C-alpha cells in the first residue's frame, strides 16, 4: 500500500502545480484584459470631453 502512495505522490504534486500555474496565469490575463478595457474607456471619455 505505501509503495503505491510513493509512486503516485509525485504525479499528484505535479498535477497540483500545473493547475496552480494555469490558474495564476489565467488571473493575470483577465486582469490585463480588464486594464485594457479600462484604458480604452478612459481614452474615449477624454476624447468626448
N, C-alpha and C positions, 0 to 999 in steps of 0.2 A: 504494500500500500504506500509506504513512504517513498519507494522508488518511483512510482507513478507521479507523485507530487513533485519530486525533484526534477523530473523531466518536463512537466507542464508549467512549472513556475516561471521559467524564462519566457515561455511563449505568452503567458498571461501578462507578464510585465511588459513585454514588447508591444502587445496589443493595447494595453492601457496607455503606454507612452504615445503610440501612434494616434489614438483617439484624442489625447490631450493636445498634441501638436496640431492636429487638424482643427480642433475646436478653437484653439488660440488664434490660428491664422485666419479662421473664418470671422472671428470677432474683430480682428484688425481690419479685414476687408470691409465689413459692414460699417465700422466706424469711419473708415476712409471715404466710403460712399456717402455717408451722412455729412461729412465735412464738405465734400464736393457739392452736394445739393445745397447746403447752407451758403457756400460761397457764391453759387450761381444766383440764388435768391437775393443775396446782398448786392451783387453787381446789378441785377435787374432793378432793384429798389433805387440804387444810386442813379441809374440811367433815367428812371422816371422822374426823380427829383431834380 
